[in-house]
Amino acid sequence: MARQVYALVLAAGQARRMGRLKQLLPFGEGTMLDAVIDAVLESPLDGMVIVANGQVTEVIEGRLPERCFVTLNDEARSEMIDSVRIGLDCLEQKLKPDSADGVMILLADQPQVSAGVIATCAETFRLPRKPPEVLIPTYHGRRGHPTIFLISRLKEIELWPADKKLSDLTHDHPEIVRELPITLCPMPIDVNTPEDYARLTESL
């Protein structure tokens, strides 16, 4: 049976640098988060979990299709790795992944991510007999998103102390990483500040 790849969308941030919830800022015909969700739904992934704060949950809950779930992280002081843990727990409960399946991490503040890039990463992960434990797309030599983790490897973070970051998984084990060059589109803009958002909207 083909390996499954599931999306884990991180949308719980409190947007301290932006001053307002960036996940819900207008982008295209919807919001930044809508753009990421739509890209996932247009690609050949096998399910999705969105980790969101309370305000974002109220906006999106109840309008997602089958095999798509929202789980809450409303702790203002939490870090990204906390959201990954929460999302991973929901994914295991709702979607019952196998240890050889993949979890694709997507960020709600990168709405330029395309269904094409998501599909390319997912299909590359599925191809080899032994998949990479971590698959990272690169844009002109720079690592970016969305990254796919073998779920058995990602589960290591469940026991980590609070001061560790998800990137430590690749820094501590460089031998498990495979890079995938993306040549047909630029790296998505990471929207953290009003200036980043202005650059994003100018790109439309």
C-alpha positions as CSV (number, residue, x, y, z in Angstrom):
1,M,0.0,0.0,0.0
2,A,1.3,3.5,-0.9
3,R,2.6,5.6,2.0
4,Q,0.2,8.2,3.2
5,V,1.1,11.9,3.6
6,Y,-0.9,14.1,5.9
7,A,-0.9,17.9,6.2
8,L,-0.3,19.5,9.6
9,V,-1.1,23.2,9.3
10,L,0.2,25.5,12.1
11,A,-2.3,28.4,12.6
12,A,-2.2,29.0,16.4
13,G,0.2,32.0,16.4
14,Q,-0.8,35.1,18.2
15,A,1.0,37.4,15.7
16,R,2.9,39.5,18.3
17,R,5.0,41.2,15.6
18,M,2.1,41.8,13.2
19,G,-0.2,43.3,15.8
20,R,-3.2,41.3,14.5
21,L,-4.0,37.7,13.6
22,K,-2.1,37.3,10.3
23,Q,-3.8,33.9,9.6
24,L,-7.0,35.8,8.9
25,L,-5.6,38.7,6.9
26,P,-7.0,39.1,3.4
27,F,-5.2,37.3,0.6
28,G,-6.6,36.6,-2.8
29,E,-10.3,35.7,-2.5
30,G,-10.0,34.7,1.2
31,T,-7.5,34.8,4.0
32,M,-3.9,33.7,4.2
33,L,-5.1,30.6,6.0
34,D,-7.7,29.9,3.4
35,A,-5.0,29.9,0.7
36,V,-3.0,27.3,2.6
37,I,-6.0,25.1,3.2
38,D,-7.1,25.4,-0.5
39,A,-3.6,24.4,-1.6
40,V,-3.7,21.3,0.6
41,L,-7.2,20.3,-0.6
42,E,-6.1,20.7,-4.3
43,S,-3.2,18.3,-3.8
44,P,-3.0,14.6,-3.3
45,L,-2.7,14.5,0.5
46,D,-4.5,12.0,2.6
47,G,-5.9,14.2,5.4
48,M,-5.3,17.4,7.3
49,V,-5.1,18.7,10.8
50,I,-5.1,22.4,11.5
51,V,-3.8,23.6,14.9
52,A,-5.5,26.9,15.6
53,N,-6.1,29.4,18.4
54,G,-9.7,30.0,19.6
55,Q,-10.4,32.9,17.2
56,V,-9.2,31.1,14.2
57,T,-11.0,27.9,15.2
58,E,-14.3,29.8,15.4
59,V,-13.8,31.0,11.8
60,I,-12.9,27.7,10.1
61,E,-14.6,25.0,12.3
62,G,-17.6,23.4,10.7
63,R,-16.7,24.2,7.1
64,L,-13.9,21.7,6.4
65,P,-14.4,18.5,4.3
66,E,-14.0,14.9,5.4
67,R,-10.7,13.8,6.9
68,C,-9.9,17.4,7.9
69,F,-9.8,18.4,11.5
70,V,-9.2,21.5,13.7
71,T,-7.5,21.1,17.1
72,L,-7.1,23.9,19.6
73,N,-3.9,25.6,20.9
74,D,-5.0,28.7,22.7
75,E,-1.9,29.1,24.9
76,A,-0.5,32.5,24.1
77,R,3.0,31.6,25.3
78,S,3.3,28.4,23.4
79,E,6.0,27.7,20.8
80,M,5.7,26.2,17.4
81,I,6.8,22.8,18.7
82,D,3.9,22.8,21.1
83,S,1.5,23.2,18.2
84,V,3.3,20.3,16.4
85,R,2.8,18.1,19.4
86,I,-0.9,19.0,19.7
87,G,-1.4,18.5,16.0
88,L,0.4,15.2,16.0
89,D,-1.7,13.9,18.8
90,C,-4.9,14.8,16.9
91,L,-3.6,13.3,13.7
92,E,-2.9,10.0,15.4
93,Q,-6.3,9.9,17.1
94,K,-8.4,10.9,14.0
95,L,-6.4,9.6,11.0
96,K,-4.6,6.6,12.4
97,P,-1.3,7.0,10.4
98,D,1.2,4.2,10.0
99,S,4.7,4.7,11.3
100,A,6.0,4.8,7.7
101,D,3.6,7.6,6.7
102,G,4.6,11.2,6.4
103,V,3.5,14.4,8.1
104,M,3.9,17.6,6.0
105,I,4.3,20.8,8.1
106,L,2.7,23.9,6.6
107,L,2.6,27.4,8.0
108,A,-0.5,29.5,7.9
109,D,1.7,32.6,7.3
110,Q,3.0,31.3,4.0
111,P,0.0,31.6,1.7
112,Q,2.0,31.4,-1.5
113,V,2.6,27.7,-1.0
114,S,1.2,26.0,-4.1
115,A,-0.7,22.8,-4.6
116,G,2.0,21.9,-7.2
117,V,4.8,22.2,-4.7
118,I,2.8,20.2,-2.1
119,A,2.1,17.5,-4.6
120,T,5.8,17.3,-5.7
121,C,7.0,17.0,-2.2
122,A,4.4,14.3,-1.3
123,E,5.0,12.2,-4.4
124,T,8.8,12.4,-3.9
125,F,8.3,11.2,-0.4
126,R,6.2,8.3,-1.6
127,L,8.5,7.2,-4.4
128,P,11.5,5.4,-2.9
129,R,11.3,2.0,-1.3
130,K,12.8,3.6,1.8
131,P,11.5,7.2,2.1
132,P,13.7,9.9,3.5
133,E,13.1,10.5,7.2
134,V,12.9,14.2,6.5
135,L,12.3,15.8,3.1
136,I,13.0,19.5,2.7
137,P,12.3,21.6,-0.4
138,T,15.0,24.1,-1.3
139,Y,14.7,27.3,-3.3
140,H,17.9,28.4,-5.0
141,G,19.8,26.5,-2.4
142,R,17.9,27.7,0.6
143,R,15.8,25.4,2.7
144,G,12.1,26.2,3.0
145,H,8.7,24.8,3.4
146,P,6.7,22.5,3.3
147,T,8.9,19.9,5.1
148,I,7.8,16.3,5.4
149,F,8.8,14.2,8.4
150,L,8.5,10.4,8.7
151,I,6.0,10.1,11.5
152,S,8.1,7.7,13.5
153,R,10.9,10.2,13.5
154,L,8.7,13.2,14.2
155,K,7.3,11.4,17.3
156,E,10.7,12.0,18.9
157,I,9.7,15.5,19.9
158,E,7.0,14.2,22.3
159,L,9.7,13.7,24.9
160,W,11.8,16.9,24.2
161,P,12.3,19.7,26.7
162,A,10.5,23.0,26.1
163,D,13.6,24.8,24.9
164,K,14.1,22.6,21.8
165,K,12.9,23.6,18.3
166,L,11.6,21.4,15.5
167,S,14.6,22.4,13.4
168,D,16.9,20.7,16.0
169,L,15.6,17.4,14.5
170,T,17.4,18.1,11.3
171,H,20.4,19.8,12.8
172,D,21.0,16.9,15.2
173,H,20.6,14.3,12.5
174,P,21.7,15.7,9.1
175,E,22.1,12.2,7.7
176,I,18.3,11.7,7.7
177,V,17.6,14.7,5.5
178,R,16.9,14.7,1.8
179,E,16.7,18.0,0.0
180,L,14.4,18.5,-3.0
181,P,15.2,21.5,-5.3
182,I,12.1,23.5,-6.3
183,T,12.9,25.4,-9.5
184,L,9.6,26.5,-10.9
185,C,8.6,29.0,-8.2
186,P,10.3,31.3,-5.6
187,M,10.4,30.6,-1.9
188,P,7.1,31.6,-0.3
189,I,7.2,34.9,1.7
190,D,7.1,34.3,5.4
191,V,4.7,36.9,6.8
192,N,5.8,38.1,10.2
193,T,5.5,41.9,10.0
194,P,3.4,44.5,8.3
195,E,6.2,45.0,5.9
196,D,6.2,41.3,4.9
197,Y,2.4,41.5,4.4
198,A,2.9,44.5,2.1
199,R,5.4,42.6,0.0
200,L,3.0,39.7,-0.1
201,T,0.1,41.7,-1.4
202,E,2.3,43.4,-3.9
203,S,3.1,40.0,-5.4
204,L,-0.6,39.3,-6.3
